[in-house]
Structures are given as C-alpha cells and as structure tokens.
Amino acid sequence: MSETKICYMCGERIVPRWDTIPRSVTNRDVCTTCYVIVVEFVNNAHDESEGK
C-alpha cells in the first residue's frame, strides 16, 4: 500500500498511476494538471531570460 501524495499546488490527491512525473523538474509532488502549468511557466521563464 503506497502512501497518498498530495499536490503541493492545488492540494488534490495524486493518483498513483500518474506518479511518473519527474521530481527533478519541480522537486515536489504535483498532480498532472499542475505539472503542465509548472512546465509551461518554467519554459516561458527560460524564453524571457534568453532574450537579453
């Protein structure tokens, strides 16, 4: 029986079969929905920093 993980962004329970999200990106447990948001946010931040 695996421990229940909670998404630190929205507080929803993370479905175990979705637990393939690489922690290296966020270093936290996030659900799939918030993971997509985080990835887009990170990608946008990288794009802006390259425009110097």
mmCIF entry with sequence, helices, sheets and N, C-alpha, C, O atoms, coordinates in Angstrom:
data_MODEL
# 
_entry.id   MODEL 
# 
_entity.id                         1 
_entity.type                       polymer 
_entity.pdbx_number_of_molecules   1 
# 
_entity_poly.entity_id                      1 
_entity_poly.type                           'polypeptide(L)' 
_entity_poly.nstd_linkage                   no 
_entity_poly.nstd_monomer                   no 
_entity_poly.pdbx_seq_one_letter_code       MSETKICYMCGERIVPRWDTIPRSVTNRDVCTTCYVIVVEFVNNAHDESEGK 
_entity_poly.pdbx_seq_one_letter_code_can   MSETKICYMCGERIVPRWDTIPRSVTNRDVCTTCYVIVVEFVNNAHDESEGK 
_entity_poly.pdbx_strand_id                 A 
# 
loop_
_entity_poly_seq.entity_id 
_entity_poly_seq.num 
_entity_poly_seq.mon_id 
_entity_poly_seq.hetero 
1 1  MET n 
1 2  SER n 
1 3  GLU n 
1 4  THR n 
1 5  LYS n 
1 6  ILE n 
1 7  CYS n 
1 8  TYR n 
1 9  MET n 
1 10 CYS n 
1 11 GLY n 
1 12 GLU n 
1 13 ARG n 
1 14 ILE n 
1 15 VAL n 
1 16 PRO n 
1 17 ARG n 
1 18 TRP n 
1 19 ASP n 
1 20 THR n 
1 21 ILE n 
1 22 PRO n 
1 23 ARG n 
1 24 SER n 
1 25 VAL n 
1 26 THR n 
1 27 ASN n 
1 28 ARG n 
1 29 ASP n 
1 30 VAL n 
1 31 CYS n 
1 32 THR n 
1 33 THR n 
1 34 CYS n 
1 35 TYR n 
1 36 VAL n 
1 37 ILE n 
1 38 VAL n 
1 39 VAL n 
1 40 GLU n 
1 41 PHE n 
1 42 VAL n 
1 43 ASN n 
1 44 ASN n 
1 45 ALA n 
1 46 HIS n 
1 47 ASP n 
1 48 GLU n 
1 49 SER n 
1 50 GLU n 
1 51 GLY n 
1 52 LYS n 
# 
_struct_asym.id          A 
_struct_asym.entity_id   1 
# 
loop_
_struct_conf.conf_type_id 
_struct_conf.id 
_struct_conf.pdbx_PDB_helix_id 
_struct_conf.beg_label_comp_id 
_struct_conf.beg_label_asym_id 
_struct_conf.beg_label_seq_id 
_struct_conf.pdbx_beg_PDB_ins_code 
_struct_conf.end_label_comp_id 
_struct_conf.end_label_asym_id 
_struct_conf.end_label_seq_id 
_struct_conf.pdbx_end_PDB_ins_code 
_struct_conf.beg_auth_comp_id 
_struct_conf.beg_auth_asym_id 
_struct_conf.beg_auth_seq_id 
_struct_conf.end_auth_comp_id 
_struct_conf.end_auth_asym_id 
_struct_conf.end_auth_seq_id 
_struct_conf.pdbx_PDB_helix_class 
_struct_conf.details 
_struct_conf.pdbx_PDB_helix_length 
HELX_P HELX_P1 AA1 PRO A 16 ? TRP A 18 ? PRO A 16 TRP A 18 5 ? 3  
HELX_P HELX_P2 AA2 ARG A 23 ? THR A 26 ? ARG A 23 THR A 26 1 ? 4  
HELX_P HELX_P3 AA3 THR A 32 ? GLU A 50 ? THR A 32 GLU A 50 1 ? 19 
# 
_struct_conf_type.id          HELX_P 
_struct_conf_type.criteria    ? 
_struct_conf_type.reference   ? 
# 
loop_
_atom_site.group_PDB 
_atom_site.id 
_atom_site.type_symbol 
_atom_site.label_atom_id 
_atom_site.label_alt_id 
_atom_site.label_comp_id 
_atom_site.label_asym_id 
_atom_site.label_entity_id 
_atom_site.label_seq_id 
_atom_site.pdbx_PDB_ins_code 
_atom_site.Cartn_x 
_atom_site.Cartn_y 
_atom_site.Cartn_z 
_atom_site.occupancy 
_atom_site.B_iso_or_equiv 
_atom_site.pdbx_formal_charge 
_atom_site.auth_seq_id 
_atom_site.auth_comp_id 
_atom_site.auth_asym_id 
_atom_site.auth_atom_id 
_atom_site.pdbx_PDB_model_num 
ATOM 1   N N  . MET A 1 1  ? 0.850  -1.206 0.000   1.00 0.00 ? 1  MET A N  1 
ATOM 2   C CA . MET A 1 1  ? 0.000  0.000  0.000   1.00 0.00 ? 1  MET A CA 1 
ATOM 3   C C  . MET A 1 1  ? 0.880  1.248  0.000   1.00 0.00 ? 1  MET A C  1 
ATOM 4   O O  . MET A 1 1  ? 1.643  1.482  0.937   1.00 0.00 ? 1  MET A O  1 
ATOM 5   N N  . SER A 1 2  ? 0.766  2.024  -1.035  1.00 0.00 ? 2  SER A N  1 
ATOM 6   C CA . SER A 1 2  ? 1.630  3.199  -1.147  1.00 0.00 ? 2  SER A CA 1 
ATOM 7   C C  . SER A 1 2  ? 1.016  4.382  -0.409  1.00 0.00 ? 2  SER A C  1 
ATOM 8   O O  . SER A 1 2  ? -0.201 4.478  -0.249  1.00 0.00 ? 2  SER A O  1 
ATOM 9   N N  . GLU A 1 3  ? 1.879  5.265  0.028   1.00 0.00 ? 3  GLU A N  1 
ATOM 10  C CA . GLU A 1 3  ? 1.388  6.437  0.741   1.00 0.00 ? 3  GLU A CA 1 
ATOM 11  C C  . GLU A 1 3  ? 0.701  7.391  -0.230  1.00 0.00 ? 3  GLU A C  1 
ATOM 12  O O  . GLU A 1 3  ? 1.073  7.479  -1.400  1.00 0.00 ? 3  GLU A O  1 
ATOM 13  N N  . THR A 1 4  ? -0.296 8.096  0.268   1.00 0.00 ? 4  THR A N  1 
ATOM 14  C CA . THR A 1 4  ? -1.008 9.051  -0.564  1.00 0.00 ? 4  THR A CA 1 
ATOM 15  C C  . THR A 1 4  ? -0.218 10.340 -0.633  1.00 0.00 ? 4  THR A C  1 
ATOM 16  O O  . THR A 1 4  ? 0.175  10.902 0.389   1.00 0.00 ? 4  THR A O  1 
ATOM 17  N N  . LYS A 1 5  ? 0.007  10.797 -1.847  1.00 0.00 ? 5  LYS A N  1 
ATOM 18  C CA . LYS A 1 5  ? 0.723  12.052 -2.014  1.00 0.00 ? 5  LYS A CA 1 
ATOM 19  C C  . LYS A 1 5  ? -0.277 13.142 -2.349  1.00 0.00 ? 5  LYS A C  1 
ATOM 20  O O  . LYS A 1 5  ? -1.282 12.897 -3.017  1.00 0.00 ? 5  LYS A O  1 
ATOM 21  N N  . ILE A 1 6  ? 0.004  14.341 -1.881  1.00 0.00 ? 6  ILE A N  1 
ATOM 22  C CA . ILE A 1 6  ? -0.874 15.481 -2.123  1.00 0.00 ? 6  ILE A CA 1 
ATOM 23  C C  . ILE A 1 6  ? -0.134 16.491 -2.988  1.00 0.00 ? 6  ILE A C  1 
ATOM 24  O O  . ILE A 1 6  ? 1.038  16.789 -2.755  1.00 0.00 ? 6  ILE A O  1 
ATOM 25  N N  . CYS A 1 7  ? -0.826 17.007 -3.975  1.00 0.00 ? 7  CYS A N  1 
ATOM 26  C CA . CYS A 1 7  ? -0.218 18.033 -4.819  1.00 0.00 ? 7  CYS A CA 1 
ATOM 27  C C  . CYS A 1 7  ? 0.004  19.286 -3.988  1.00 0.00 ? 7  CYS A C  1 
ATOM 28  O O  . CYS A 1 7  ? -0.916 19.768 -3.326  1.00 0.00 ? 7  CYS A O  1 
ATOM 29  N N  . TYR A 1 8  ? 1.223  19.813 -4.019  1.00 0.00 ? 8  TYR A N  1 
ATOM 30  C CA . TYR A 1 8  ? 1.523  20.972 -3.174  1.00 0.00 ? 8  TYR A CA 1 
ATOM 31  C C  . TYR A 1 8  ? 0.930  22.253 -3.735  1.00 0.00 ? 8  TYR A C  1 
ATOM 32  O O  . TYR A 1 8  ? 0.865  23.262 -3.033  1.00 0.00 ? 8  TYR A O  1 
ATOM 33  N N  . MET A 1 9  ? 0.495  22.229 -4.995  1.00 0.00 ? 9  MET A N  1 
ATOM 34  C CA . MET A 1 9  ? -0.069 23.432 -5.595  1.00 0.00 ? 9  MET A CA 1 
ATOM 35  C C  . MET A 1 9  ? -1.574 23.530 -5.377  1.00 0.00 ? 9  MET A C  1 
ATOM 36  O O  . MET A 1 9  ? -2.080 24.575 -4.966  1.00 0.00 ? 9  MET A O  1 
ATOM 37  N N  . CYS A 1 10 ? -2.292 22.434 -5.655  1.00 0.00 ? 10 CYS A N  1 
ATOM 38  C CA . CYS A 1 10 ? -3.759 22.513 -5.589  1.00 0.00 ? 10 CYS A CA 1 
ATOM 39  C C  . CYS A 1 10 ? -4.340 21.690 -4.442  1.00 0.00 ? 10 CYS A C  1 
ATOM 40  O O  . CYS A 1 10 ? -5.528 21.803 -4.142  1.00 0.00 ? 10 CYS A O  1 
ATOM 41  N N  . GLY A 1 11 ? -3.514 20.863 -3.799  1.00 0.00 ? 11 GLY A N  1 
ATOM 42  C CA . GLY A 1 11 ? -3.996 20.097 -2.653  1.00 0.00 ? 11 GLY A CA 1 
ATOM 43  C C  . GLY A 1 11 ? -4.778 18.847 -3.018  1.00 0.00 ? 11 GLY A C  1 
ATOM 44  O O  . GLY A 1 11 ? -5.304 18.168 -2.136  1.00 0.00 ? 11 GLY A O  1 
ATOM 45  N N  . GLU A 1 12 ? -4.862 18.535 -4.300  1.00 0.00 ? 12 GLU A N  1 
ATOM 46  C CA . GLU A 1 12 ? -5.571 17.327 -4.715  1.00 0.00 ? 12 GLU A CA 1 
ATOM 47  C C  . GLU A 1 12 ? -4.709 16.099 -4.449  1.00 0.00 ? 12 GLU A C  1 
ATOM 48  O O  . GLU A 1 12 ? -3.481 16.174 -4.454  1.00 0.00 ? 12 GLU A O  1 
ATOM 49  N N  . ARG A 1 13 ? -5.375 14.963 -4.215  1.00 0.00 ? 13 ARG A N  1 
ATOM 50  C CA . ARG A 1 13 ? -4.636 13.724 -4.074  1.00 0.00 ? 13 ARG A CA 1 
ATOM 51  C C  . ARG A 1 13 ? -4.045 13.331 -5.419  1.00 0.00 ? 13 ARG A C  1 
ATOM 52  O O  . ARG A 1 13 ? -4.704 13.460 -6.451  1.00 0.00 ? 13 ARG A O  1 
ATOM 53  N N  . ILE A 1 14 ? -2.828 12.860 -5.413  1.00 0.00 ? 14 ILE A N  1 
ATOM 54  C CA . ILE A 1 14 ? -2.185 12.446 -6.652  1.00 0.00 ? 14 ILE A CA 1 
ATOM 55  C C  . ILE A 1 14 ? -2.517 10.981 -6.910  1.00 0.00 ? 14 ILE A C  1 
ATOM 56  O O  . ILE A 1 14 ? -2.312 10.127 -6.047  1.00 0.00 ? 14 ILE A O  1 
ATOM 57  N N  . VAL A 1 15 ? -3.025 10.703 -8.093  1.00 0.00 ? 15 VAL A N  1 
ATOM 58  C CA . VAL A 1 15 ? -3.341 9.331  -8.468  1.00 0.00 ? 15 VAL A CA 1 
ATOM 59  C C  . VAL A 1 15 ? -2.028 8.586  -8.699  1.00 0.00 ? 15 VAL A C  1 
ATOM 60  O O  . VAL A 1 15 ? -1.191 9.033  -9.484  1.00 0.00 ? 15 VAL A O  1 
ATOM 61  N N  . PRO A 1 16 ? -1.843 7.453  -8.020  1.00 0.00 ? 16 PRO A N  1 
ATOM 62  C CA . PRO A 1 16 ? -0.568 6.739  -8.088  1.00 0.00 ? 16 PRO A CA 1 
ATOM 63  C C  . PRO A 1 16 ? -0.082 6.463  -9.505  1.00 0.00 ? 16 PRO A C  1 
ATOM 64  O O  . PRO A 1 16 ? 1.115  6.563  -9.771  1.00 0.00 ? 16 PRO A O  1 
ATOM 65  N N  . ARG A 1 17 ? -0.976 6.121  -10.409 1.00 0.00 ? 17 ARG A N  1 
ATOM 66  C CA . ARG A 1 17 ? -0.509 5.778  -11.750 1.00 0.00 ? 17 ARG A CA 1 
ATOM 67  C C  . ARG A 1 17 ? -0.018 7.005  -12.507 1.00 0.00 ? 17 ARG A C  1 
ATOM 68  O O  . ARG A 1 17 ? 0.604  6.870  -13.560 1.00 0.00 ? 17 ARG A O  1 
ATOM 69  N N  . TRP A 1 18 ? -0.287 8.193  -11.989 1.00 0.00 ? 18 TRP A N  1 
ATOM 70  C CA . TRP A 1 18 ? 0.240  9.409  -12.608 1.00 0.00 ? 18 TRP A CA 1 
ATOM 71  C C  . TRP A 1 18 ? 1.571  9.812  -11.987 1.00 0.00 ? 18 TRP A C  1 
ATOM 72  O O  . TRP A 1 18 ? 2.154  10.836 -12.344 1.00 0.00 ? 18 TRP A O  1 
ATOM 73  N N  . ASP A 1 19 ? 2.041  8.988  -11.051 1.00 0.00 ? 19 ASP A N  1 
ATOM 74  C CA . ASP A 1 19 ? 3.228  9.369  -10.296 1.00 0.00 ? 19 ASP A CA 1 
ATOM 75  C C  . ASP A 1 19 ? 4.526  9.203  -11.062 1.00 0.00 ? 19 ASP A C  1 
ATOM 76  O O  . ASP A 1 19 ? 5.584  9.000  -10.467 1.00 0.00 ? 19 ASP A O  1 
ATOM 77  N N  . THR A 1 20 ? 4.446  9.288  -12.382 1.00 0.00 ? 20 THR A N  1 
ATOM 78  C CA . THR A 1 20 ? 5.649  9.169  -13.192 1.00 0.00 ? 20 THR A CA 1 
ATOM 79  C C  . THR A 1 20 ? 6.239  10.538 -13.498 1.00 0.00 ? 20 THR A C  1 
ATOM 80  O O  . THR A 1 20 ? 7.193  10.649 -14.269 1.00 0.00 ? 20 THR A O  1 
ATOM 81  N N  . ILE A 1 21 ? 5.680  11.570 -12.902 1.00 0.00 ? 21 ILE A N  1 
ATOM 82  C CA . ILE A 1 21 ? 6.179  12.926 -13.117 1.00 0.00 ? 21 ILE A CA 1 
ATOM 83  C C  . ILE A 1 21 ? 7.575  13.044 -12.510 1.00 0.00 ? 21 ILE A C  1 
ATOM 84  O O  . ILE A 1 21 ? 7.763  12.749 -11.330 1.00 0.00 ? 21 ILE A O  1 
ATOM 85  N N  . PRO A 1 22 ? 8.547  13.469 -13.299 1.00 0.00 ? 22 PRO A N  1 
ATOM 86  C CA . PRO A 1 22 ? 9.913  13.588 -12.774 1.00 0.00 ? 22 PRO A CA 1 
ATOM 87  C C  . PRO A 1 22 ? 10.023 14.684 -11.728 1.00 0.00 ? 22 PRO A C  1 
ATOM 88  O O  . PRO A 1 22 ? 9.688  15.838 -11.995 1.00 0.00 ? 22 PRO A O  1 
ATOM 89  N N  . ARG A 1 23 ? 10.488 14.328 -10.544 1.00 0.00 ? 23 ARG A N  1 
ATOM 90  C CA . ARG A 1 23 ? 10.615 15.306 -9.466  1.00 0.00 ? 23 ARG A CA 1 
ATOM 91  C C  . ARG A 1 23 ? 11.743 16.284 -9.740  1.00 0.00 ? 23 ARG A C  1 
ATOM 92  O O  . ARG A 1 23 ? 11.821 17.331 -9.097  1.00 0.00 ? 23 ARG A O  1 
ATOM 93  N N  . SER A 1 24 ? 12.614 15.963 -10.680 1.00 0.00 ? 24 SER A N  1 
ATOM 94  C CA . SER A 1 24 ? 13.742 16.843 -10.961 1.00 0.00 ? 24 SER A CA 1 
ATOM 95  C C  . SER A 1 24 ? 13.263 18.191 -11.489 1.00 0.00 ? 24 SER A C  1 
ATOM 96  O O  . SER A 1 24 ? 13.953 19.202 -11.355 1.00 0.00 ? 24 SER A O  1 
ATOM 97  N N  . VAL A 1 25 ? 12.080 18.194 -12.087 1.00 0.00 ? 25 VAL A N  1 
ATOM 98  C CA . VAL A 1 25 ? 11.569 19.440 -12.659 1.00 0.00 ? 25 VAL A CA 1 
ATOM 99  C C  . VAL A 1 25 ? 11.047 20.366 -11.568 1.00 0.00 ? 25 VAL A C  1 
ATOM 100 O O  . VAL A 1 25 ? 11.330 21.564 -11.571 1.00 0.00 ? 25 VAL A O  1 
ATOM 101 N N  . THR A 1 26 ? 10.283 19.803 -10.636 1.00 0.00 ? 26 THR A N  1 
ATOM 102 C CA . THR A 1 26 ? 9.646  20.640 -9.620  1.00 0.00 ? 26 THR A CA 1 
ATOM 103 C C  . THR A 1 26 ? 10.228 20.428 -8.234  1.00 0.00 ? 26 THR A C  1 
ATOM 104 O O  . THR A 1 26 ? 10.120 21.296 -7.368  1.00 0.00 ? 26 THR A O  1 
ATOM 105 N N  . ASN A 1 27 ? 10.854 19.256 -8.023  1.00 0.00 ? 27 ASN A N  1 
ATOM 106 C CA . ASN A 1 27 ? 11.376 18.858 -6.713  1.00 0.00 ? 27 ASN A CA 1 
ATOM 107 C C  . ASN A 1 27 ? 10.262 18.750 -5.680  1.00 0.00 ? 27 ASN A C  1 
ATOM 108 O O  . ASN A 1 27 ? 10.524 18.756 -4.477  1.00 0.00 ? 27 ASN A O  1 
ATOM 109 N N  . ARG A 1 28 ? 9.023  18.652 -6.147  1.00 0.00 ? 28 ARG A N  1 
ATOM 110 C CA . ARG A 1 28 ? 7.890  18.486 -5.244  1.00 0.00 ? 28 ARG A CA 1 
ATOM 111 C C  . ARG A 1 28 ? 6.878  17.568 -5.900  1.00 0.00 ? 28 ARG A C  1 
ATOM 112 O O  . ARG A 1 28 ? 6.978  17.263 -7.088  1.00 0.00 ? 28 ARG A O  1 
ATOM 113 N N  . ASP A 1 29 ? 5.910  17.134 -5.124  1.00 0.00 ? 29 ASP A N  1 
ATOM 114 C CA . ASP A 1 29 ? 4.865  16.284 -5.682  1.00 0.00 ? 29 ASP A CA 1 
ATOM 115 C C  . ASP A 1 29 ? 3.759  17.161 -6.259  1.00 0.00 ? 29 ASP A C  1 
ATOM 116 O O  . ASP A 1 29 ? 3.127  17.935 -5.541  1.00 0.00 ? 29 ASP A O  1 
ATOM 117 N N  . VAL A 1 30 ? 3.538  17.032 -7.546  1.00 0.00 ? 30 VAL A N  1 
ATOM 118 C CA . VAL A 1 30 ? 2.459  17.787 -8.174  1.00 0.00 ? 30 VAL A CA 1 
ATOM 119 C C  . VAL A 1 30 ? 1.597  16.846 -8.998  1.00 0.00 ? 30 VAL A C  1 
ATOM 120 O O  . VAL A 1 30 ? 2.077  15.844 -9.527  1.00 0.00 ? 30 VAL A O  1 
ATOM 121 N N  . CYS A 1 31 ? 0.323  17.183 -9.098  1.00 0.00 ? 31 CYS A N  1 
ATOM 122 C CA . CYS A 1 31 ? -0.563 16.387 -9.935  1.00 0.00 ? 31 CYS A CA 1 
ATOM 123 C C  . CYS A 1 31 ? -0.301 16.731 -11.402 1.00 0.00 ? 31 CYS A C  1 
ATOM 124 O O  . CYS A 1 31 ? 0.403  17.692 -11.712 1.00 0.00 ? 31 CYS A O  1 
ATOM 125 N N  . THR A 1 32 ? -0.873 15.941 -12.284 1.00 0.00 ? 32 THR A N  1 
ATOM 126 C CA . THR A 1 32 ? -0.603 16.118 -13.705 1.00 0.00 ? 32 THR A CA 1 
ATOM 127 C C  . THR A 1 32 ? -1.005 17.500 -14.189 1.00 0.00 ? 32 THR A C  1 
ATOM 128 O O  . THR A 1 32 ? -0.290 18.121 -14.975 1.00 0.00 ? 32 THR A O  1 
ATOM 129 N N  . THR A 1 33 ? -2.149 17.982 -13.719 1.00 0.00 ? 33 THR A N  1 
ATOM 130 C CA . THR A 1 33 ? -2.643 19.287 -14.157 1.00 0.00 ? 33 THR A CA 1 
ATOM 131 C C  . THR A 1 33 ? -1.665 20.391 -13.794 1.00 0.00 ? 33 THR A C  1 
ATOM 132 O O  . THR A 1 33 ? -1.297 21.208 -14.638 1.00 0.00 ? 33 THR A O  1 
ATOM 133 N N  . CYS A 1 34 ? -1.246 20.412 -12.536 1.00 0.00 ? 34 CYS A N  1 
ATOM 134 C CA . CYS A 1 34 ? -0.333 21.461 -12.086 1.00 0.00 ? 34 CYS A CA 1 
ATOM 135 C C  . CYS A 1 34 ? 1.042  21.287 -12.711 1.00 0.00 ? 34 CYS A C  1 
ATOM 136 O O  . CYS A 1 34 ? 1.747  22.271 -12.937 1.00 0.00 ? 34 CYS A O  1 
ATOM 137 N N  . TYR A 1 35 ? 1.433  20.045 -12.993 1.00 0.00 ? 35 TYR A N  1 
ATOM 138 C CA . TYR A 1 35 ? 2.725  19.792 -13.617 1.00 0.00 ? 35 TYR A CA 1 
ATOM 139 C C  . TYR A 1 35 ? 2.802  20.487 -14.965 1.00 0.00 ? 35 TYR A C  1 
ATOM 140 O O  . TYR A 1 35 ? 3.810  21.110 -15.297 1.00 0.00 ? 35 TYR A O  1 
ATOM 141 N N  . VAL A 1 36 ? 1.725  20.377 -15.740 1.00 0.00 ? 36 VAL A N  1 
ATOM 142 C CA . VAL A 1 36 ? 1.688  21.026 -17.050 1.00 0.00 ? 36 VAL A CA 1 
ATOM 143 C C  . VAL A 1 36 ? 1.842  22.536 -16.885 1.00 0.00 ? 36 VAL A C  1 
ATOM 144 O O  . VAL A 1 36 ? 2.566  23.178 -17.647 1.00 0.00 ? 36 VAL A O  1 
ATOM 145 N N  . ILE A 1 37 ? 1.161  23.100 -15.889 1.00 0.00 ? 37 ILE A N  1 
ATOM 146 C CA . ILE A 1 37 ? 1.242  24.538 -15.633 1.00 0.00 ? 37 ILE A CA 1 
ATOM 147 C C  . ILE A 1 37 ? 2.669  24.923 -15.266 1.00 0.00 ? 37 ILE A C  1 
ATOM 148 O O  . ILE A 1 37 ? 3.203  25.915 -15.764 1.00 0.00 ? 37 ILE A O  1 
ATOM 149 N N  . VAL A 1 38 ? 3.280  24.133 -14.392 1.00 0.00 ? 38 VAL A N  1 
ATOM 150 C CA . VAL A 1 38 ? 4.646  24.426 -13.954 1.00 0.00 ? 38 VAL A CA 1 
ATOM 151 C C  . VAL A 1 38 ? 5.612  24.373 -15.127 1.00 0.00 ? 38 VAL A C  1 
ATOM 152 O O  . VAL A 1 38 ? 6.464  25.249 -15.274 1.00 0.00 ? 38 VAL A O  1 
ATOM 153 N N  . VAL A 1 39 ? 5.480  23.351 -15.960 1.00 0.00 ? 39 VAL A N  1 
ATOM 154 C CA . VAL A 1 39 ? 6.381  23.198 -17.100 1.00 0.00 ? 39 VAL A CA 1 
ATOM 155 C C  . VAL A 1 39 ? 6.248  24.385 -18.044 1.00 0.00 ? 39 VAL A C  1 
ATOM 156 O O  . VAL A 1 39 ? 7.252  24.913 -18.521 1.00 0.00 ? 39 VAL A O  1 
ATOM 157 N N  . GLU A 1 40 ? 5.016  24.808 -18.317 1.00 0.00 ? 40 GLU A N  1 
ATOM 158 C CA . GLU A 1 40 ? 4.818  25.950 -19.200 1.00 0.00 ? 40 GLU A CA 1 
ATOM 159 C C  . GLU A 1 40 ? 5.406  27.202 -18.581 1.00 0.00 ? 40 GLU A C  1 
ATOM 160 O O  . GLU A 1 40 ? 6.016  28.012 -19.279 1.00 0.00 ? 40 GLU A O  1 
ATOM 161 N N  . PHE A 1 41 ? 5.228  27.370 -17.273 1.00 0.00 ? 41 PHE A N  1 
ATOM 162 C CA . PHE A 1 41 ? 5.759  28.532 -16.571 1.00 0.00 ? 41 PHE A CA 1 
ATOM 163 C C  . PHE A 1 41 ? 7.279  28.549 -16.658 1.00 0.00 ? 41 PHE A C  1 
ATOM 164 O O  . PHE A 1 41 ? 7.882  29.586 -16.935 1.00 0.00 ? 41 PHE A O  1 
ATOM 165 N N  . VAL A 1 42 ? 7.891  27.401 -16.422 1.00 0.00 ? 42 VAL A N  1 
ATOM 166 C CA . VAL A 1 42 ? 9.353  27.303 -16.473 1.00 0.00 ? 42 VAL A CA 1 
ATOM 167 C C  . VAL A 1 42 ? 9.851  27.584 -17.881 1.00 0.00 ? 42 VAL A C  1 
ATOM 168 O O  . VAL A 1 42 ? 10.827 28.312 -18.064 1.00 0.00 ? 42 VAL A O  1 
ATOM 169 N N  . ASN A 1 43 ? 9.189  27.012 -18.872 1.00 0.00 ? 43 ASN A N  1 
ATOM 170 C CA . ASN A 1 43 ? 9.602  27.227 -20.256 1.00 0.00 ? 43 ASN A CA 1 
ATOM 171 C C  . ASN A 1 43 ? 9.488  28.695 -20.632 1.00 0.00 ? 43 ASN A C  1 
ATOM 172 O O  . ASN A 1 43 ? 10.372 29.231 -21.300 1.00 0.00 ? 43 ASN A O  1 
ATOM 173 N N  . ASN A 1 44 ? 8.419  29.349 -20.216 1.00 0.00 ? 44 ASN A N  1 
ATOM 174 C CA . ASN A 1 44 ? 8.247  30.768 -20.510 1.00 0.00 ? 44 ASN A CA 1 
ATOM 175 C C  . ASN A 1 44 ? 9.328  31.592 -19.836 1.00 0.00 ? 44 ASN A C  1 
ATOM 176 O O  . ASN A 1 44 ? 9.836  32.545 -20.426 1.00 0.00 ? 44 ASN A O  1 
ATOM 177 N N  . ALA A 1 45 ? 9.686  31.241 -18.615 1.00 0.00 ? 45 ALA A N  1 
ATOM 178 C CA . ALA A 1 45 ? 10.719 31.970 -17.889 1.00 0.00 ? 45 ALA A CA 1 
ATOM 179 C C  . ALA A 1 45 ? 12.059 31.831 -18.608 1.00 0.00 ? 45 ALA A C  1 
ATOM 180 O O  . ALA A 1 45 ? 12.823 32.792 -18.695 1.00 0.00 ? 45 ALA A O  1 
ATOM 181 N N  . HIS A 1 46 ? 12.341 30.642 -19.119 1.00 0.00 ? 46 HIS A N  1 
ATOM 182 C CA . HIS A 1 46 ? 13.589 30.431 -19.842 1.00 0.00 ? 46 HIS A CA 1 
ATOM 183 C C  . HIS A 1 46 ? 13.606 31.268 -21.115 1.00 0.00 ? 46 HIS A C  1 
ATOM 184 O O  . HIS A 1 46 ? 14.630 31.858 -21.459 1.00 0.00 ? 46 HIS A O  1 
ATOM 185 N N  . ASP A 1 47 ? 12.482 31.321 -21.808 1.00 0.00 ? 47 ASP A N  1 
ATOM 186 C CA . ASP A 1 47 ? 12.418 32.082 -23.050 1.00 0.00 ? 47 ASP A CA 1 
ATOM 187 C C  . ASP A 1 47 ? 12.704 33.553 -22.800 1.00 0.00 ? 47 ASP A C  1 
ATOM 188 O O  . ASP A 1 47 ? 13.420 34.190 -23.572 1.00 0.00 ? 47 ASP A O  1 
ATOM 189 N N  . GLU A 1 48 ? 12.145 34.096 -21.721 1.00 0.00 ? 48 GLU A N  1 
ATOM 190 C CA . GLU A 1 48 ? 12.328 35.509 -21.426 1.00 0.00 ? 48 GLU A CA 1 
ATOM 191 C C  . GLU A 1 48 ? 13.773 35.806 -21.030 1.00 0.00 ? 48 GLU A C  1 
ATOM 192 O O  . GLU A 1 48 ? 14.308 36.854 -21.390 1.00 0.00 ? 48 GLU A O  1 
ATOM 193 N N  . SER A 1 49 ? 14.406 34.903 -20.298 1.00 0.00 ? 49 SER A N  1 
ATOM 194 C CA . SER A 1 49 ? 15.766 35.145 -19.831 1.00 0.00 ? 49 SER A CA 1 
ATOM 195 C C  . SER A 1 49 ? 16.755 35.087 -20.990 1.00 0.00 ? 49 SER A C  1 
ATOM 196 O O  . SER A 1 49 ? 17.820 35.700 -20.926 1.00 0.00 ? 49 SER A O  1 
ATOM 197 N N  . GLU A 1 50 ? 16.413 34.358 -22.044 1.00 0.00 ? 50 GLU A N  1 
ATOM 198 C CA . GLU A 1 50 ? 17.327 34.245 -23.178 1.00 0.00 ? 50 GLU A CA 1 
ATOM 199 C C  . GLU A 1 50 ? 17.282 35.489 -24.056 1.00 0.00 ? 50 GLU A C  1 
ATOM 200 O O  . GLU A 1 50 ? 18.155 35.687 -24.901 1.00 0.00 ? 50 GLU A O  1 
ATOM 201 N N  . GLY A 1 51 ? 16.281 36.317 -23.860 1.00 0.00 ? 51 GLY A N  1 
ATOM 202 C CA . GLY A 1 51 ? 16.105 37.465 -24.741 1.00 0.00 ? 51 GLY A CA 1 
ATOM 203 C C  . GLY A 1 51 ? 16.915 38.686 -24.342 1.00 0.00 ? 51 GLY A C  1 
ATOM 204 O O  . GLY A 1 51 ? 16.627 39.793 -24.798 1.00 0.00 ? 51 GLY A O  1 
ATOM 205 N N  . LYS A 1 52 ? 17.931 38.504 -23.492 1.00 0.00 ? 52 LYS A N  1 
ATOM 206 C CA . LYS A 1 52 ? 18.728 39.651 -23.050 1.00 0.00 ? 52 LYS A CA 1 
ATOM 207 C C  . LYS A 1 52 ? 19.702 40.094 -24.132 1.00 0.00 ? 52 LYS A C  1 
ATOM 208 O O  . LYS A 1 52 ? 20.454 41.048 -23.932 1.00 0.00 ? 52 LYS A O  1 
# 
